Amino acid sequence: MNFSDVNFSLLQSQPNFPPEFFWPENELTPSEGDLNLPIIDMSGFLNGDEAETQRAAKAVREACMSHGTFLVTNHGFKSGLADKALDISSLFFGLPKDEKLKVYRTPGNISGYTAGHSQRFFSNLPWNETLTLAFKKGPPQMVEDFLTSKLGERRHEIGQVFQEFCEAMNRLNLELMELLGISMGLKDRTYFRRFFEDGNAIFRCNYYPPCKQPEKALGVGPHNDPTAITVLLQDDVVGLEVFASGKWQTVRPRPGALVVNVGDTFMALSNGNYKSCFHRAVVNMEKVRRSLVYFSCPREDKLIIPPPELVEDGETSRKYPDFTWHQLQRFTQSGYRVDNTTLEKFSSWIASDSSKN
């Protein structure tokens, strides 16, 4: 299927469901109920309340050692920003196809629009449209400048709102990194905050159209994010599922809450103490679902090495080899499809040739 041929409105009207979007039965096992996630109220930590900070850190530690995901509320976002960003994502995905294709994601680039990821894969395609944008704290205003250069001044608001949303996500990400350091009992509680201060991020808008055979399709297949941590804003439509306690469980949207998932890079930074979250997105027969996702990444050339106190017996107790985000990203973009064994396969790949860079 050619990239430009993927039009979900037309696919919906076809009598036969496109086989490229079928997923294997073993990856379509239904959810077995709701996942009871801890809700971390960030206000105490953000206001310097040490007792509340330690309470939050304890809950974060338990969640990250169990399944790698938790919710945060009172996260410091400007009132109305989250809803505005979701509305702007609807505006973008509602544009005519030829206008969205102005932001077409070309091979080898992070930023751009895709439909069904059909420019990378040929089967088990995700039932979604995405807009992915590289972000780094400016100036320049990377997100705003990129979108305005592609869509023109007439659509300037799209870039402006997404730029503001990414900047808010970046601030929250650094706060979360400090809280994660506290949760691990690090002597330097700011270790992870400082590690990611000069980092990058990937911002993604997901749009899951209605699907007439949701029992055969997935919005996103089962995977672990290769990045450090993921902060996710859901709309009010159910779709996110996490594999925990040996079964798929639903993460229901909660007004005002953001979902935080541990990714493979942070699992390596924690020397395997914190679990990378194994998750997927299902689709709905009648409703559109939207989500906005912020993937934090370290600076590309920075070595991923755990803090010394997380390596009990020196180098012999290291779970993963030294690597850079550039190497892991190159591995995941070279045709390999991320899943729940990505970090192990990448570790073997990099260990097989110490000259890889």
N, C-alpha and C positions, 0 to 999 in steps of 0.2 A: 504493500500500500504506500503510495507516494504521500509525502508530508502534506502537500497542498490539497490532496484529495480528501483529507479527513475533515468531514463536516458533520458534527454530531446531530444537527437538526435533520439533515438528510438521512443519516443512519437510523435515526429514530423512526422514520417513516417507511423504511424498507421492510418487506415481509419476512426476510430472514436475518437473524442476528449475525453480524460479521464474524466469521470464525477467528479472525486475528485477535478478537477481544475475549475469546474463551480462555478461562484459566483452569489448571488441573484441579480435579476434585479434592485432592489432599490439601490444597491451599484455600479452598472455599468452605472449610468446616465452619458451621455457624457459631456465633457467639453463644456462650453459655451463661449469660447474665452480666450484671454491671460490676465493674472493678471499683472497689472502695478505696479511693485514693486519699491521702492526707491533703488537707487544704492548708497551705502555709500562708498565714497573714503576714505580709512583709512590713507592715507599718511599724511594729516594735523594733525590728532590725534597722529599718531606715531612719528611725528616730533615736537610735542609740540606746534602746532599752536592753540591757545585757541579759536579764532574766528571760525576756521574750525571745531574744536572739538565740539563747541556748535551747529553749523549748523548740523553736523552729528548726534549729540545726539537728536536734535529735530526731525529729520527724523526717527530715530530709535524708539523714543517714539510713534510717530504717527502710525508707522507700527505695533508695538507690542501691542498697545491698540486696533488696528483694527482687525488684523488676525494673528499676531505673526510670520511674516516672512519678511526678507529683503535680499538684495544682498550686498556683500562687494567686492571691488576691491582694488588694490595696498595694498595688505595685508601682504607684506613682505616675501613671499615665495621665496626661491632661484630659479633663472631662470631655467626652464625645469623640476623642481621637480614634479609638478602636472602631466604633460604629462608622465613622466617616471613612476610614480606610477600607472597611468591608464594602461600603457603598461605592467607593471609587473602583474597587475590584469588579463589582457588577457592571459599572459603567464601561470599563475596559473590555470585559469579555462580551458585552453587548454590542460592541462596535461591529460594523460590517467586516466580513472576512478579509477583504482587501486592505482595510486599514490596519487590522491586527497583524497582517503579514508584513507591514512596514517594520515590525519589530521581530521579524523571523529570527530564530536562534540558529546561527550558522554553525556547522561542525567545528569543534575546537574552542568555541566561546561559551562562557557561562551565561551571559545575559541574552534574553530573548524569549519569544513566544513559541510554544509548541502545542500540538494537539495529538494526544495519544502516543507521544514519543516515537512516532513512526519513522523519524529520520535516524533513530538509533537501533530500533528493534523491529522484528517482523512478526512476532507472535507474542501471546500473553500481553497484549498492549493494555495500558491503563486507560480506563474510561474517564479521561479528564483533559482539560486544557490547563496549561500553566504559563505564567509569566515569571521568569526568573531574572533577578537583578543582582549584580555584584555590588557590594557596599563596603566602604571604608570611611571612617570618620574624616570629614573634610575640613577645610576646603581642599579641592573642589567638591561640589555637591553631586557626587557620582550618579545617584539614582535620578535626580531631577534633570541633570544635564543630558543623560543618556536618553531618557524617554522624550524629552522636548526635542532633541535632535532628530529623533525618529518620527515622532507623531506631529511635530509642529507646535507653534505657540498656541494654536486653537485648543490643544489638549494639555496645556501647561499645568492645569490643576492636578492631573493624574500624577505627574512626576513630583509636584510640590507636596501633595499629601503623602505619597509613599516615602519621600525623603524624610519628612517629619516623623512618620511612623518608624522608619528604620533608626533614626536618631534616638527615639524613645526606647526602642528595643535594645540598642547598643548600651544605653545607660543601665537598663535593667539587667542586661547580660553581665556586666561587670559587677553589679551588686550580687547577683546570683553566684558568680565565681567566688566572691569573698565568703558568702554563706556556705558554699561547698567546702571551702578551705576550713572554716570553723567546724563544720560537721565532721571533718576528718581528724580534728584535733591537731592541726598543723601548728607548730610554734609560731610561724609567720602566717597569720590568718589572711594576709593579703597576697600570698604567694600566687594563687591562680588569677586573682584580679590583675596583678602586675604582668603575669605571663601572657594575658590576652589583651592588655591595653593597646599594644601596637598591632593587633590582629586584624583580620578581615571578616567578612560575613557574606552569606548568600541569602537573599530575601526571595521568597517564592509565594506567589498567589496561585492558589489551586481553585479550579472551578469544575465541579462534578455535575454534568448535566443529568437529567432524569434518564433512567435506563430501563427499557421494557423487560429485560431479563436480568435483574440484579443478582439472581442466584447463580449466574454463570460468569459474571464480570466482577472486576475489582477496580476501585478508583486508583489505588496504589497497592501493589503486591506486598506480601510480607517481607520486611527488611529491617535492618538496623541502620540508622543514619551514620555515615562515616565521619561526620563532623564532631565537634566537641559537645556542645549541648544545643538542643533545639527548643525554641520557645514558640508555641503555637496558639493562635487565636482561632477558635471555632465560631461559626455562626450557630444558630439554634437547631440545626438539623443533625441528627445522630449519624456518625460515620466512622469515627476513630475507634479502633480496637487494638488492645494490647494483649500479648501472649504472656500470661502469668499463672503460676500454679498448674502448669500443664494444660491450659485451655485458653481459648480466645475469650476475652471479656471486653465489654463496651465501656468507653470513657464518655459518659454523657456530658453534653455542653452544660456549663454552669455560668449564669450571667456574671460578668465582671471578672471571671477567672481565666487565667492563661495556663496552658499545659506545658510542663517542662520535661523533656526527655533527655536522658544521658545518651551520648553517641559513642562510637567506637574510639574516637581520638581521646575523649575524656576517660573512657575505660582504661586505655593504655596509660594515661597520665596518673590514674589512681592505682596503677599496677594490678589491675583486675579486681580491686576491692569493690568498685561500683559497677553495676551491670549496665551494659548498653541495652536500651529498650527495643524489644522486638515488637513491631507494630505493623498495621496495615490500615487501609481505608476502604470501606464498603460503599456501595452506591444505593440510591433510592429510586423506586419505580416512578414516583410522582414529583419529587421535590429536587430542586437544585441545592447543592451544598457548596459552601465556600469556606476556605480557610486561608489564613495568612501565616507564613512560617519564616522564622528567623534562625538560620543555622550559623552558629559562631565557629570561627576557624582561627587557629593561631597564624602568626606571620608565616609565610610559605617556607622560609628557610630555617625556622626555629626547630631545634631538636625536641622531640617529644620524649622527655625523660621524667619519671616520677620524682617527687620530692624525696630527699634522702631518708626521712623517717618512715616512708612507705615501703622501703626496700630493706627488710629486716636483716638479711644475711649478705648484704653487698650484692654485687652483680649476679651471683648465683641464684638469687631469688627473683630476678627480673622475669616477668611473664611475657614481655614483648621486647623485640629489639629496638634500638634507637631508629627513629625515622623522622622525616619531615612531613608536614602537611602536603607539600608539593608532590612528594612521592606517593602518598596515599591517594591524593586526588587524581594523579595521573593513572594510577592503577584502576580506580573506579570508573574513569572516563575512557578506558581503552577497550571497551566492548564487554567488560565484566559487569554483570548485573548484581548489584548489592543484595545481600541476604543476611542471615544471622551467622554466617561463617566468614564474612568478609575479612575481619581482622586476622583470623587464623591463617586464611589463605594468603593474605597480603604479607604476613610475617614470614611464611614459608618462602614466598616469592622473593622478598627482599634479602632473606638469609642465604638464598641460593646464589646471589651475586652481590658481594659487598661493594662493588663498584657502581651500583645503580644510584642515580641522583636525579 
